[in-house]
Amino acid sequence: MQWHGGKGSKQRTTDYSAYNDNMEKIFGKGNKETIQWDVYGDDYECPNAVDLMEDDVIEWKQLSNTVQVKIVQECYSVGEASGRGGSVFEIPTEKFEIEYKPAFK
């Protein structure tokens, strides 16, 4: 019987783009920003997007074609405690540049 190199000797087929995105999601450092006016999520274009309120603190990371946004600190203006803190969602890069980035303090 001939030895064939053992377990794991053959390279698996992989999706390097997905691998890199996931490494970035886990280990990448995000950019922290405070929102200066309300930005409302678009349910049609980004069904998982969460509304951002003035003085929310977010962390964002650029992925391949999207930007991952996480609410790090939720504001409590107008008596609002909606449980949005810790919410993570992705939006298209173009939408982020046009609607979200201008709202940074």
C-alpha atoms as an extended CHARMM CRD file, in Angstrom:
* protein
*
       105  EXT
         1         1  MET       CA              0.0000000000        0.0000000000        0.0000000000  PROA      1               0.0000000000
         2         2  GLN       CA              1.4080000000        3.3940000000       -0.9920000000  PROA      2               0.0000000000
         3         3  TRP       CA              1.2060000000        6.4460000000        1.2590000000  PROA      3               0.0000000000
         4         4  HSD       CA             -0.6190000000        9.4210000000       -0.3440000000  PROA      4               0.0000000000
         5         5  GLY       CA              0.6400000000       12.2140000000        1.9050000000  PROA      5               0.0000000000
         6         6  GLY       CA             -1.9150000000       11.7980000000        4.6640000000  PROA      6               0.0000000000
         7         7  LYS       CA             -4.8820000000       13.8470000000        5.7150000000  PROA      7               0.0000000000
         8         8  GLY       CA             -4.8640000000       17.4250000000        4.4560000000  PROA      8               0.0000000000
         9         9  SER       CA             -2.2050000000       16.9800000000        1.8200000000  PROA      9               0.0000000000
        10        10  LYS       CA             -4.4310000000       18.2940000000       -0.9760000000  PROA      10              0.0000000000
        11        11  GLN       CA             -5.3070000000       21.9990000000       -1.2190000000  PROA      11              0.0000000000
        12        12  ARG       CA             -9.0110000000       22.6350000000       -0.7950000000  PROA      12              0.0000000000
        13        13  THR       CA            -10.8180000000       24.8980000000       -3.2090000000  PROA      13              0.0000000000
        14        14  THR       CA            -11.4910000000       28.1770000000       -1.4110000000  PROA      14              0.0000000000
        15        15  ASP       CA            -13.1960000000       31.4810000000       -1.9500000000  PROA      15              0.0000000000
        16        16  TYR       CA            -10.3440000000       33.8630000000       -1.0900000000  PROA      16              0.0000000000
        17        17  SER       CA            -12.5800000000       36.9480000000       -1.2030000000  PROA      17              0.0000000000
        18        18  ALA       CA            -14.9700000000       35.4670000000        1.3910000000  PROA      18              0.0000000000
        19        19  TYR       CA            -12.0010000000       34.3090000000        3.4780000000  PROA      19              0.0000000000
        20        20  ASN       CA            -10.4640000000       37.8040000000        3.4930000000  PROA      20              0.0000000000
        21        21  ASP       CA            -13.8050000000       39.4640000000        4.3050000000  PROA      21              0.0000000000
        22        22  ASN       CA            -14.3500000000       37.1340000000        7.2500000000  PROA      22              0.0000000000
        23        23  MET       CA            -10.8040000000       37.6800000000        8.5540000000  PROA      23              0.0000000000
        24        24  GLU       CA            -11.4340000000       41.4170000000        8.3550000000  PROA      24              0.0000000000
        25        25  LYS       CA            -14.7780000000       41.0500000000       10.1690000000  PROA      25              0.0000000000
        26        26  ILE       CA            -13.1490000000       39.1010000000       12.9890000000  PROA      26              0.0000000000
        27        27  PHE       CA             -9.7530000000       40.7560000000       13.3980000000  PROA      27              0.0000000000
        28        28  GLY       CA             -9.8940000000       44.0490000000       11.4950000000  PROA      28              0.0000000000
        29        29  LYS       CA            -10.0320000000       47.2870000000       13.4060000000  PROA      29              0.0000000000
        30        30  GLY       CA            -12.9820000000       49.4750000000       12.5490000000  PROA      30              0.0000000000
        31        31  ASN       CA            -13.1930000000       53.2160000000       12.2740000000  PROA      31              0.0000000000
        32        32  LYS       CA            -15.1200000000       54.8510000000       15.1080000000  PROA      32              0.0000000000
        33        33  GLU       CA            -17.3970000000       57.8200000000       14.3470000000  PROA      33              0.0000000000
        34        34  THR       CA            -20.1620000000       59.7960000000       16.0530000000  PROA      34              0.0000000000
        35        35  ILE       CA            -23.3000000000       60.6030000000       14.0680000000  PROA      35              0.0000000000
        36        36  GLN       CA            -24.3110000000       64.2880000000       13.9670000000  PROA      36              0.0000000000
        37        37  TRP       CA            -27.7920000000       63.8540000000       12.4350000000  PROA      37              0.0000000000
        38        38  ASP       CA            -30.2590000000       60.9890000000       12.0020000000  PROA      38              0.0000000000
        39        39  VAL       CA            -29.6720000000       58.5400000000        9.1420000000  PROA      39              0.0000000000
        40        40  TYR       CA            -32.5610000000       56.1970000000        8.3570000000  PROA      40              0.0000000000
        41        41  GLY       CA            -32.0710000000       52.6950000000        6.9930000000  PROA      41              0.0000000000
        42        42  ASP       CA            -33.6510000000       51.8670000000        3.6370000000  PROA      42              0.0000000000
        43        43  ASP       CA            -35.6710000000       48.6590000000        4.0570000000  PROA      43              0.0000000000
        44        44  TYR       CA            -35.8370000000       48.1140000000        0.3030000000  PROA      44              0.0000000000
        45        45  GLU       CA            -32.1380000000       48.4520000000       -0.4990000000  PROA      45              0.0000000000
        46        46  CYS       CA            -30.7170000000       47.2810000000        2.8690000000  PROA      46              0.0000000000
        47        47  PRO       CA            -33.3100000000       45.1770000000        4.7290000000  PROA      47              0.0000000000
        48        48  ASN       CA            -31.0330000000       44.6540000000        7.7680000000  PROA      48              0.0000000000
        49        49  ALA       CA            -30.0220000000       48.3240000000        8.1320000000  PROA      49              0.0000000000
        50        50  VAL       CA            -30.8310000000       50.0280000000       11.4300000000  PROA      50              0.0000000000
        51        51  ASP       CA            -31.7250000000       53.6920000000       11.8300000000  PROA      51              0.0000000000
        52        52  LEU       CA            -28.8620000000       55.7540000000       13.2760000000  PROA      52              0.0000000000
        53        53  MET       CA            -29.7370000000       58.6140000000       15.6140000000  PROA      53              0.0000000000
        54        54  GLU       CA            -27.8460000000       61.7960000000       16.4120000000  PROA      54              0.0000000000
        55        55  ASP       CA            -24.9570000000       61.0960000000       18.8510000000  PROA      55              0.0000000000
        56        56  ASP       CA            -24.8830000000       57.3260000000       18.1800000000  PROA      56              0.0000000000
        57        57  VAL       CA            -21.2950000000       56.0760000000       18.1040000000  PROA      57              0.0000000000
        58        58  ILE       CA            -20.6390000000       53.5950000000       15.3060000000  PROA      58              0.0000000000
        59        59  GLU       CA            -17.7300000000       51.4860000000       14.1760000000  PROA      59              0.0000000000
        60        60  TRP       CA            -17.4320000000       50.7790000000       10.4620000000  PROA      60              0.0000000000
        61        61  LYS       CA            -15.2560000000       48.5750000000        8.2650000000  PROA      61              0.0000000000
        62        62  GLN       CA            -14.8680000000       48.5500000000        4.4950000000  PROA      62              0.0000000000
        63        63  LEU       CA            -15.4240000000       45.0570000000        3.0530000000  PROA      63              0.0000000000
        64        64  SER       CA            -15.3420000000       44.0640000000       -0.6270000000  PROA      64              0.0000000000
        65        65  ASN       CA            -18.4520000000       45.8140000000       -1.9770000000  PROA      65              0.0000000000
        66        66  THR       CA            -20.1220000000       46.7430000000        1.2810000000  PROA      66              0.0000000000
        67        67  VAL       CA            -19.4520000000       48.5440000000        4.5390000000  PROA      67              0.0000000000
        68        68  GLN       CA            -20.1390000000       46.7920000000        7.8330000000  PROA      68              0.0000000000
        69        69  VAL       CA            -21.6200000000       49.1290000000       10.4530000000  PROA      69              0.0000000000
        70        70  LYS       CA            -21.9220000000       48.3770000000       14.1800000000  PROA      70              0.0000000000
        71        71  ILE       CA            -23.6130000000       50.6080000000       16.7500000000  PROA      71              0.0000000000
        72        72  VAL       CA            -21.0670000000       50.7580000000       19.5710000000  PROA      72              0.0000000000
        73        73  GLN       CA            -22.8840000000       53.2530000000       21.7780000000  PROA      73              0.0000000000
        74        74  GLU       CA            -26.5530000000       54.0700000000       21.3970000000  PROA      74              0.0000000000
        75        75  CYS       CA            -27.7660000000       57.6220000000       22.0760000000  PROA      75              0.0000000000
        76        76  TYR       CA            -30.6780000000       58.1370000000       24.4240000000  PROA      76              0.0000000000
        77        77  SER       CA            -32.1310000000       61.3440000000       23.0270000000  PROA      77              0.0000000000
        78        78  VAL       CA            -35.8790000000       61.8850000000       23.1930000000  PROA      78              0.0000000000
        79        79  GLY       CA            -36.2100000000       59.0970000000       25.7490000000  PROA      79              0.0000000000
        80        80  GLU       CA            -35.3810000000       56.5010000000       23.1350000000  PROA      80              0.0000000000
        81        81  ALA       CA            -33.9430000000       53.2100000000       24.3600000000  PROA      81              0.0000000000
        82        82  SER       CA            -34.7260000000       50.9670000000       21.4270000000  PROA      82              0.0000000000
        83        83  GLY       CA            -32.0960000000       48.2930000000       21.9750000000  PROA      83              0.0000000000
        84        84  ARG       CA            -30.1910000000       49.1680000000       18.8030000000  PROA      84              0.0000000000
        85        85  GLY       CA            -26.8240000000       49.0440000000       20.6040000000  PROA      85              0.0000000000
        86        86  GLY       CA            -24.6090000000       46.2770000000       19.2570000000  PROA      86              0.0000000000
        87        87  SER       CA            -26.5880000000       46.0200000000       16.0090000000  PROA      87              0.0000000000
        88        88  VAL       CA            -24.4140000000       45.0320000000       13.0430000000  PROA      88              0.0000000000
        89        89  PHE       CA            -25.4710000000       45.4550000000        9.4210000000  PROA      89              0.0000000000
        90        90  GLU       CA            -23.9460000000       45.8530000000        5.9610000000  PROA      90              0.0000000000
        91        91  ILE       CA            -24.7720000000       48.4730000000        3.3680000000  PROA      91              0.0000000000
        92        92  PRO       CA            -23.4680000000       49.0520000000       -0.1630000000  PROA      92              0.0000000000
        93        93  THR       CA            -20.3120000000       51.1770000000       -0.2620000000  PROA      93              0.0000000000
        94        94  GLU       CA            -21.9010000000       53.7980000000       -2.5380000000  PROA      94              0.0000000000
        95        95  LYS       CA            -24.8590000000       54.2790000000       -0.1600000000  PROA      95              0.0000000000
        96        96  PHE       CA            -22.4430000000       54.5630000000        2.7790000000  PROA      96              0.0000000000
        97        97  GLU       CA            -20.3960000000       57.2560000000        1.0240000000  PROA      97              0.0000000000
        98        98  ILE       CA            -23.4680000000       59.3030000000        0.0310000000  PROA      98              0.0000000000
        99        99  GLU       CA            -25.7530000000       58.9820000000        3.0790000000  PROA      99              0.0000000000
       100       100  TYR       CA            -23.7540000000       57.8300000000        6.0980000000  PROA      100             0.0000000000
       101       101  LYS       CA            -20.2900000000       59.4000000000        5.8210000000  PROA      101             0.0000000000
       102       102  PRO       CA            -21.5550000000       62.9990000000        5.5690000000  PROA      102             0.0000000000
       103       103  ALA       CA            -23.3440000000       62.4870000000        8.9240000000  PROA      103             0.0000000000
       104       104  PHE       CA            -20.0500000000       61.9320000000       10.8080000000  PROA      104             0.0000000000
       105       105  LYS       CA            -19.0540000000       64.6140000000       13.3310000000  PROA      105             0.0000000000
